[in-house]
Structure formats: C-alpha cells, structure tokens
Amino acid sequence: MEGLKEKLGNPLAIIVDMHRGEGKVCLDVFPGVPVIECNYHFLDDVGNYILSAEYTELRNALTSGMKIKSAITRTLKELQHMVIKNEYDVDQIFHAFKKKQNSEYINPDEFNISVSYLIVSWILSYRKDSNGDRFPFSLPYLDLYKRCREMYREIEKYVLFCKNTNQECEHLERLKNIVGKLFSGNKHAKRAKESARKLTIINRRFDEMRRILKMHDVGDIPQDRLTIKSDEEIGEIKKNLMQFKTKLKSKVKSGKSCDANACKIILKYLNRHEDKLFLPSKMVTVDGNEKIIRFPRTNGDEEQGFGKIKSDAIKRTGKKDVGYVLNLYGPYIAIAQNLRNEEYVKNIYGSLKDIPTVFSEVPKKEFENWKKNFYGTKAGYGPTKKMEWDDVKDIKEGLNAVIQKSNGVLTL
C-alpha cells in the first residue's frame, strides 16, 4: 500500500472487506481517507453467522449421516454406463415427455433405465436452483433436500406401477430406498427435516436484507449495481433499512424462535456496520472540469478481475482449483491479466514498451525464488493429472522469455 500511495497518491475512498486488519492498515497508510465496507462481504458475514450451524447439520445428515448424496451419485454413474453401453436414446424419451407423446414403442428396459437416468439427473442438478452461487448466497444442500422430497412420491408411484406390471425397475427401486431415508423417522432424517425448516425461515430474513441492499440477484453482482447511482438512492436504502430494523426489533421481542435469533444477529450487524456501507458522492476537479464521483459499494471490480483469472485457469486445467493454479503460476498470471488495463499500464509501467525496463529493476533473486517455486510445484494434482499440460508448458516458456528480455539484466 505504501507503494501504491507513492505512485498514485491518496484515493478518494477505500473499500475493504469485513476483516478489521485490512481496514486498520488502510487507515494507517491513508489517514483521513473515508473507508467503505464492502456490501457483499457484509452480507457474506451475516449469512455465514445466521445460516452456518443449521446448514452444517443438514449437510452432515445428507452426507455422512444418511449418505444420500453419494448413493445417488453412484446410481447415476451406473445408469450412465448402461445408457452408453446399450446406446439408449434418453433425449428421445425426454422429448416425448415434454411433447406429451406416447413412448410405448420403446422397449421396457430402455424406457425404465432412461427414466431412472432422467430422474437421478434432475435430482443431482440441484445447484441450478441457485445458479451455482456459493454459500451463504445459495444453499445447495437445502436445494438437494427439496429436490429429493419433491421427486420421492413420483418415484414411489412409478416403482409400484412397475411391480404391478411385472416390469424390472431395479435402479428406481434402489433410488426409492435411498431417498426414502428422508422419511424413515430416524435421527438423521429428523435432523435433516428440522434443519431444512429452520434454514428456510432464516434464509427469508437474509434474502429480505439482500433485496433492501439491492443485491438479491444470484450469481455475479450486475455491474450497474456496483455503484450507487445517486445520493437519493442511498437515502432510499437507509430508509428501508430503518423500517427493516423496526421489524427485526419487533420479532426479537416475540420469543426465542430461530427467526428471532436470526433477527437479533442481523440487528447487531446493522447497528455496528450500517454507517460504513455507503458514502455520498463527491465533486472533484479533473483537468479543470468538475466531475461527480459516485463510489462503488463493493470491491466487485477487483473480484471480477480475479474471476477472469479463475475462468482462464478452469479452461486450461478443467478443475476449479484456483489456489493450486496460483501456487503454480505465482503472481505472473495476475500481472499478465492487468496488462489489458490501460490505466494500470500507464501508472505502473508508463507504457507497454517500458515493461522490460521496469522488470529489470526487480532484484534477480526475487525472480529466482519464483522460478524455483514454479518448477517445484507438482503438476499431478488430483484429476488434473489426467489432462493435457500443453498450456503449462507454454506458460513456463513464456515466463522464461519475459525474464530473458528484461534488457539482458535477468538472463537465466
């Protein structure tokens, strides 16, 4: 940060996440500069606090408790093998279902295997219910629980039909027994039912706060919501928050339910952080012209930049493991990403043609350390060892090329 201050001066404002250490460092380096707490991270903290306990209970009940998810996944793999081996046309049956067409001309074995495959696939597509956003902004195990309960009666009815018509439906009967654990009445089923009930109630409060802060959308936060468009909009959000707090206080007084406890925690967070979530616009002079600056309320710009790095890594390795990729490539992948930003290049290097000169000022020992770390990282991590590593080879060669071109100062 001292380096940024030396190159760019004081910012108009600083956006920090909810970690106190980061805010303290910013205040130490940039005393007097207003600090905005990222609205997204604020919601992330609140959501984790009020949802984590019950979500963990539900997840454990569905996984280690009843082993429902793993059993359904195994069933899907078996069905996939049979569909491929026998060249069954699942899409044909699916389209027949959608168009309300008769499928009697398909042999019973193919039909029942395909139906089983479609049902299991639907259950395991539960992440689509929240567009794959991460916890606490989505609750995938709650979605899995709901899909299992939603489909169970249909499975039960079809299994009974198969028995009455002397048809083989081994996989569906097995699926009925797996999903049926949710209705068994044992301790895990009771725990899952109670946790799902509480999560649904608590999440309504969390979702209400997201709507008030205008971050209700699942997935990435839309670009036009990263910045408050006017001071009037800030006033509107603050007014809605005040009304929300009144509602929360009333609920807290009503008893000791899971909803009342969640309301109490949300109130505590709002009272502590509410004034740091927004900053009014500011008039500045740029090249002799006055300009209104409206401040973003999230550090989404930075996170979206990191998201591009993550997406590129997924395309190369086929595995969503950003930590591994960054450990392998070091900071150079981020440096390359930033070269697309003209303002970054202007402030850090001067121009693209000046990059070798700037790199030549970096101590050779620092490059040597990163090179040693790069080559010392094992490339056979998890499933990625089955992938082609042509891109890794290209990055290694590109790294050496950059160093060798640094005005001859860093020749390896």
C-alpha positions as CSV (number, residue, x, y, z in Angstrom):
1,M,0.0,0.0,0.0
2,E,2.9,2.4,0.7
3,G,4.0,1.7,-2.9
4,L,0.5,2.5,-4.3
5,K,0.5,5.7,-2.2
6,E,3.8,6.7,-3.6
7,K,2.8,6.1,-7.2
8,L,-0.9,7.1,-7.2
9,G,-1.3,9.4,-4.1
10,N,-4.3,9.2,-1.7
11,P,-7.5,7.7,-3.0
12,L,-10.9,9.4,-2.6
13,A,-12.1,6.4,-0.6
14,I,-11.2,2.8,0.3
15,I,-13.4,-0.2,0.0
16,V,-12.5,-3.0,2.5
17,D,-14.0,-6.4,3.3
18,M,-15.0,-7.2,6.9
19,H,-11.6,-8.1,8.2
20,R,-10.5,-5.5,10.8
21,G,-6.8,-5.9,10.0
22,E,-7.3,-4.7,6.4
23,G,-9.2,-1.6,7.5
24,K,-6.6,-0.8,10.1
25,V,-3.8,-1.0,7.6
26,C,-5.7,1.3,5.2
27,L,-6.3,3.9,7.9
28,D,-2.6,3.7,8.9
29,V,-1.4,4.3,5.3
30,F,-4.2,6.7,4.2
31,P,-5.2,8.6,7.4
32,G,-8.4,10.6,7.0
33,V,-9.5,8.8,3.8
34,P,-13.1,7.5,4.0
35,V,-13.5,3.7,4.3
36,I,-16.5,1.9,2.8
37,E,-17.2,-1.7,4.0
38,C,-18.0,-3.9,1.0
39,N,-21.7,-4.6,1.0
40,Y,-21.1,-8.0,-0.5
41,H,-18.7,-9.1,2.3
42,F,-21.1,-7.6,4.9
43,L,-23.8,-9.9,3.6
44,D,-21.4,-12.8,3.4
45,D,-20.5,-12.3,7.1
46,V,-24.1,-12.0,8.2
47,G,-25.2,-15.0,6.1
48,N,-22.4,-17.2,7.5
49,Y,-23.3,-16.3,11.1
50,I,-27.0,-17.0,10.9
51,L,-27.0,-19.9,8.4
52,S,-23.9,-21.9,9.0
53,A,-25.0,-24.0,12.0
54,E,-28.2,-25.3,10.5
55,Y,-26.6,-25.7,7.1
56,T,-23.8,-27.8,8.5
57,E,-26.4,-30.0,10.3
58,L,-28.3,-30.6,7.0
59,R,-25.2,-31.2,5.0
60,N,-24.0,-33.8,7.6
61,A,-27.3,-35.5,7.7
62,L,-27.4,-35.9,3.9
63,T,-23.8,-36.9,3.6
64,S,-22.1,-38.7,6.5
65,G,-25.5,-39.4,8.2
66,M,-27.7,-41.0,5.6
67,K,-25.1,-40.9,2.7
68,I,-27.9,-39.9,0.3
69,K,-25.8,-37.7,-2.0
70,S,-23.0,-40.3,-2.5
71,A,-25.6,-43.1,-3.1
72,I,-27.5,-41.1,-5.7
73,T,-24.2,-40.2,-7.4
74,R,-23.2,-43.9,-7.6
75,T,-26.6,-44.7,-9.1
76,L,-26.2,-42.0,-11.7
77,K,-22.8,-43.4,-12.8
78,E,-24.2,-46.9,-13.1
79,L,-27.1,-45.6,-15.2
80,Q,-24.7,-43.6,-17.4
81,H,-22.7,-46.8,-18.1
82,M,-25.8,-48.7,-19.1
83,V,-27.2,-45.9,-21.3
84,I,-23.9,-45.6,-23.1
85,K,-23.3,-49.4,-23.4
86,N,-26.8,-50.1,-24.8
87,E,-26.9,-46.9,-26.8
88,Y,-30.2,-45.9,-25.2
89,D,-31.7,-42.6,-26.5
90,V,-32.5,-40.7,-23.4
91,D,-33.2,-37.5,-25.2
92,Q,-35.9,-39.2,-27.3
93,I,-37.8,-40.2,-24.2
94,F,-37.2,-36.8,-22.6
95,H,-38.6,-35.0,-25.7
96,A,-41.5,-37.4,-25.7
97,F,-42.3,-36.4,-22.1
98,K,-42.2,-32.7,-22.9
99,K,-44.4,-33.1,-26.0
100,K,-46.8,-35.4,-24.2
101,Q,-46.1,-38.1,-26.8
102,N,-46.6,-41.9,-26.4
103,S,-43.4,-43.8,-25.8
104,E,-44.9,-47.4,-25.9
105,Y,-42.8,-48.3,-29.0
106,I,-39.6,-48.2,-26.8
107,N,-38.8,-51.5,-25.1
108,P,-39.4,-51.5,-21.3
109,D,-35.8,-52.0,-20.3
110,E,-34.7,-49.0,-22.3
111,F,-37.6,-46.9,-21.1
112,N,-37.1,-47.7,-17.4
113,I,-33.3,-47.2,-17.5
114,S,-33.8,-43.9,-19.3
115,V,-36.5,-42.7,-16.9
116,S,-34.3,-43.6,-14.0
117,Y,-31.4,-41.7,-15.6
118,L,-33.6,-38.6,-16.1
119,I,-34.9,-38.6,-12.5
120,V,-31.5,-39.1,-11.0
121,S,-30.1,-36.4,-13.3
122,W,-32.8,-34.0,-12.2
123,I,-32.2,-34.6,-8.5
124,L,-28.4,-34.0,-9.0
125,S,-29.0,-30.8,-10.9
126,Y,-29.9,-29.1,-7.7
127,R,-27.2,-26.5,-7.9
128,K,-29.1,-24.9,-10.8
129,D,-31.7,-23.8,-8.3
130,S,-29.3,-21.1,-7.2
131,N,-27.2,-20.6,-10.3
132,G,-24.2,-22.2,-8.5
133,D,-23.6,-19.2,-6.3
134,R,-21.6,-20.0,-3.2
135,F,-22.8,-20.3,0.4
136,P,-24.4,-18.3,2.0
137,F,-25.8,-16.7,-1.1
138,S,-27.1,-20.2,-2.1
139,L,-27.9,-23.2,0.0
140,P,-27.2,-26.2,-2.4
141,Y,-27.8,-28.9,0.2
142,L,-31.2,-27.4,1.0
143,D,-31.9,-27.4,-2.7
144,L,-30.8,-31.1,-2.8
145,Y,-33.1,-31.9,0.1
146,K,-36.1,-30.2,-1.6
147,R,-35.5,-32.0,-4.9
148,C,-35.3,-35.3,-3.1
149,R,-38.6,-34.7,-1.3
150,E,-40.2,-33.3,-4.4
151,M,-39.3,-36.4,-6.5
152,Y,-39.8,-39.1,-3.9
153,R,-43.6,-39.6,-4.4
154,E,-43.2,-39.8,-8.2
155,I,-40.5,-42.5,-7.7
156,E,-42.7,-44.4,-5.3
157,K,-45.6,-44.3,-7.7
158,Y,-43.6,-45.5,-10.6
159,V,-42.0,-48.3,-8.7
160,L,-45.4,-49.5,-7.7
161,F,-46.5,-49.3,-11.3
162,C,-43.6,-51.4,-12.4
163,K,-44.3,-54.1,-9.8
164,N,-48.0,-54.3,-10.8
165,T,-47.0,-54.7,-14.5
166,N,-44.1,-57.1,-13.8
167,Q,-41.5,-54.7,-15.1
168,E,-37.9,-54.5,-14.0
169,C,-37.0,-51.2,-12.3
170,E,-34.1,-52.1,-10.1
171,H,-32.4,-48.7,-10.2
172,L,-35.6,-46.8,-9.4
173,E,-36.4,-49.1,-6.6
174,R,-32.9,-48.6,-5.2
175,L,-33.4,-44.8,-5.6
176,K,-36.7,-45.0,-3.8
177,N,-34.9,-46.7,-0.9
178,I,-32.1,-44.1,-0.9
179,V,-34.4,-41.0,-1.0
180,G,-36.8,-42.8,1.3
181,K,-34.3,-42.4,4.2
182,L,-35.6,-38.8,4.4
183,F,-38.9,-40.2,5.6
184,S,-37.6,-43.0,7.8
185,G,-38.1,-41.1,11.1
186,N,-34.5,-41.9,12.3
187,K,-32.4,-39.3,14.0
188,H,-30.7,-38.2,10.8
189,A,-34.0,-37.8,8.9
190,K,-35.4,-35.8,11.8
191,R,-32.3,-33.7,12.0
192,A,-32.5,-33.0,8.2
193,K,-36.2,-32.1,8.3
194,E,-35.7,-29.7,11.3
195,S,-32.6,-28.1,9.8
196,A,-34.3,-27.6,6.4
197,R,-37.3,-26.0,8.2
198,K,-35.1,-23.6,10.1
199,L,-32.9,-22.8,7.1
200,T,-36.0,-21.9,5.0
201,I,-37.2,-19.5,7.7
202,I,-33.8,-17.8,8.4
203,N,-33.0,-17.5,4.7
204,R,-36.2,-15.5,4.2
205,R,-34.7,-12.8,6.5
206,F,-31.4,-12.9,4.9
207,D,-33.0,-12.7,1.4
208,E,-35.1,-9.7,2.6
209,M,-31.9,-7.8,3.6
210,R,-30.3,-8.7,0.3
211,R,-33.3,-7.1,-1.5
212,I,-33.1,-4.0,0.6
213,L,-29.4,-3.6,-0.2
214,K,-30.2,-4.4,-3.8
215,M,-28.1,-7.5,-4.0
216,H,-30.8,-10.1,-4.3
217,D,-29.6,-11.4,-7.7
218,V,-27.9,-14.9,-7.6
219,G,-24.6,-15.3,-9.3
220,D,-22.3,-12.3,-10.1
221,I,-23.5,-8.9,-8.9
222,P,-24.6,-6.9,-12.0
223,Q,-22.1,-4.1,-13.0
224,D,-24.8,-1.4,-12.7
225,R,-25.3,-2.3,-9.0
226,L,-21.7,-1.9,-8.0
227,T,-22.2,1.8,-7.7
228,I,-25.0,3.8,-6.0
229,K,-26.5,5.9,-8.8
230,S,-27.4,8.9,-6.7
231,D,-27.4,10.2,-3.1
232,E,-31.2,9.8,-3.3
233,E,-30.8,6.1,-3.7
234,I,-28.6,5.9,-0.6
235,G,-31.4,7.7,1.3
236,E,-33.9,5.2,0.0
237,I,-31.8,2.2,1.1
238,K,-31.2,3.8,4.5
239,K,-34.9,4.4,4.9
240,N,-35.7,0.8,4.0
241,L,-33.1,-0.4,6.4
242,M,-34.6,1.6,9.2
243,Q,-38.0,0.1,8.6
244,F,-36.4,-3.4,8.4
245,K,-34.7,-2.8,11.8
246,T,-38.0,-1.9,13.3
247,K,-39.5,-5.1,12.1
248,L,-36.5,-7.1,13.4
249,K,-36.8,-5.5,16.9
250,S,-40.4,-6.5,17.0
251,K,-39.6,-10.1,16.1
252,V,-36.8,-10.3,18.7
253,K,-39.3,-9.4,21.4
254,S,-41.7,-12.1,20.3
255,G,-39.8,-15.1,21.5
256,K,-36.8,-17.4,21.2
257,S,-37.5,-19.0,17.8
258,C,-34.8,-19.5,15.1
259,D,-36.3,-16.5,13.3
260,A,-36.0,-14.3,16.4
261,N,-32.4,-15.4,17.0
262,A,-31.5,-14.6,13.4
263,C,-33.2,-11.2,13.7
264,K,-31.1,-10.4,16.8
265,I,-27.9,-11.2,15.0
266,I,-28.8,-9.2,11.9
267,L,-29.7,-6.2,14.2
268,K,-26.3,-6.4,15.8
269,Y,-24.5,-6.3,12.5
270,L,-26.6,-3.5,11.1
271,N,-26.1,-1.4,14.3
272,R,-22.3,-1.9,14.0
273,H,-21.8,-1.5,10.3
274,E,-24.7,0.4,8.8
275,D,-23.0,3.8,8.7
276,K,-20.0,2.3,6.9
277,L,-21.9,0.7,4.0
278,F,-22.4,3.8,1.9
279,L,-20.6,7.0,1.0
280,P,-22.2,10.1,-0.6
281,S,-21.0,11.3,-4.0
282,K,-18.1,13.7,-4.1
283,M,-17.3,16.6,-6.6
284,V,-13.8,16.6,-7.8
285,T,-11.9,18.6,-10.5
286,V,-10.3,16.7,-13.3
287,D,-8.2,18.6,-15.9
288,G,-10.1,21.8,-14.9
289,N,-13.5,20.2,-15.2
290,E,-15.8,19.3,-12.3
291,K,-16.8,15.7,-12.1
292,I,-19.2,13.9,-9.7
293,I,-17.7,10.7,-8.3
294,R,-20.1,8.0,-7.2
295,F,-18.4,5.4,-5.1
296,P,-18.8,1.6,-5.6
297,R,-20.3,-0.2,-2.7
298,T,-18.5,-3.5,-3.3
299,N,-15.0,-4.5,-4.3
300,G,-16.7,-6.4,-7.2
301,D,-14.4,-4.8,-9.8
302,E,-11.4,-6.4,-8.2
303,E,-13.2,-9.7,-7.6
304,Q,-14.4,-9.8,-11.2
305,G,-10.8,-9.3,-12.3
306,F,-9.8,-12.2,-10.2
307,G,-12.8,-14.1,-11.6
308,K,-11.3,-13.8,-15.1
309,I,-8.1,-15.3,-13.8
310,K,-10.1,-18.2,-12.3
311,S,-12.1,-18.7,-15.5
312,D,-8.9,-18.9,-17.6
313,A,-7.5,-21.4,-15.1
314,I,-10.6,-23.6,-15.4
315,K,-10.3,-23.6,-19.2
316,R,-6.7,-24.7,-19.0
317,T,-6.9,-27.4,-16.3
318,G,-10.6,-28.4,-16.3
319,K,-10.5,-28.2,-12.4
320,K,-11.9,-25.3,-10.4
321,D,-8.9,-25.1,-8.0
322,V,-7.7,-21.5,-8.1
323,G,-5.3,-22.0,-5.1
324,Y,-3.4,-24.7,-7.0
325,V,-3.2,-22.7,-10.2
326,L,-2.0,-19.5,-8.4
327,N,0.6,-21.6,-6.5
328,L,1.9,-23.0,-9.7
329,Y,1.9,-19.8,-11.7
330,G,2.7,-17.3,-9.0
331,P,1.7,-13.6,-9.4
332,Y,2.7,-13.6,-13.1
333,I,-0.8,-14.7,-14.3
334,A,-2.3,-11.6,-12.5
335,I,0.4,-9.3,-14.0
336,A,-0.5,-10.6,-17.5
337,Q,-4.2,-10.0,-16.8
338,N,-3.6,-6.5,-15.6
339,L,-1.7,-5.6,-18.9
340,R,-5.2,-5.4,-20.5
341,N,-6.0,-2.4,-18.4
342,E,-4.6,0.8,-20.0
343,E,-4.8,2.8,-16.7
344,Y,-2.8,0.1,-14.9
345,V,-0.1,0.0,-17.6
346,K,0.1,3.8,-17.6
347,N,0.6,4.1,-13.8
348,I,2.8,1.1,-13.2
349,Y,5.0,0.9,-16.3
350,G,4.4,4.1,-18.2
351,S,3.7,2.2,-21.4
352,L,3.9,-1.4,-22.8
353,K,7.3,-0.7,-24.3
354,D,8.7,0.3,-20.9
355,I,7.8,-3.1,-19.3
356,P,11.3,-4.7,-19.8
357,T,12.9,-1.6,-18.2
358,V,10.6,-1.8,-15.1
359,F,11.2,-5.6,-14.8
360,S,14.9,-5.1,-15.0
361,E,14.7,-3.1,-11.7
362,V,13.3,-6.1,-9.9
363,P,16.1,-8.0,-8.0
364,K,17.1,-11.1,-9.8
365,K,16.9,-13.1,-6.5
366,E,13.1,-12.5,-6.4
367,F,12.7,-13.9,-9.9
368,E,14.9,-16.9,-9.0
369,N,12.7,-17.6,-5.9
370,W,9.5,-17.6,-8.0
371,K,11.1,-19.8,-10.7
372,K,12.2,-22.3,-8.1
373,N,8.7,-22.4,-6.6
374,F,7.2,-22.7,-10.1
375,Y,9.2,-25.7,-11.1
376,G,9.0,-27.2,-7.7
377,T,5.2,-27.4,-7.8
378,K,3.9,-30.9,-8.6
379,A,1.8,-30.9,-11.7
380,G,-0.1,-34.1,-10.9
381,Y,-2.7,-32.6,-8.6
382,G,-5.9,-34.5,-8.4
383,P,-7.9,-35.0,-11.6
384,T,-5.7,-32.5,-13.4
385,K,-3.0,-35.2,-13.9
386,K,-5.2,-36.8,-16.5
387,M,-5.4,-33.6,-18.5
388,E,-3.0,-32.3,-21.2
389,W,-0.4,-29.9,-19.9
390,D,0.4,-28.0,-23.1
391,D,-0.7,-24.7,-21.6
392,V,1.6,-25.3,-18.6
393,K,4.5,-25.7,-21.0
394,D,3.5,-22.5,-22.8
395,I,3.4,-20.5,-19.5
396,K,6.8,-21.8,-18.4
397,E,8.3,-20.9,-21.8
398,G,6.6,-17.5,-21.7
399,L,7.9,-16.8,-18.1
400,N,11.5,-17.5,-19.2
401,A,11.0,-15.4,-22.3
402,V,9.8,-12.4,-20.3
403,I,12.8,-12.7,-17.9
404,Q,15.4,-13.1,-20.7
405,K,14.0,-10.0,-22.5
406,S,14.5,-7.7,-19.5
407,N,17.2,-5.7,-21.1
408,G,19.7,-8.5,-20.6
409,V,19.7,-7.9,-16.8
410,L,17.9,-11.1,-15.9
411,T,19.3,-13.8,-18.1
412,L,18.6,-17.3,-16.8
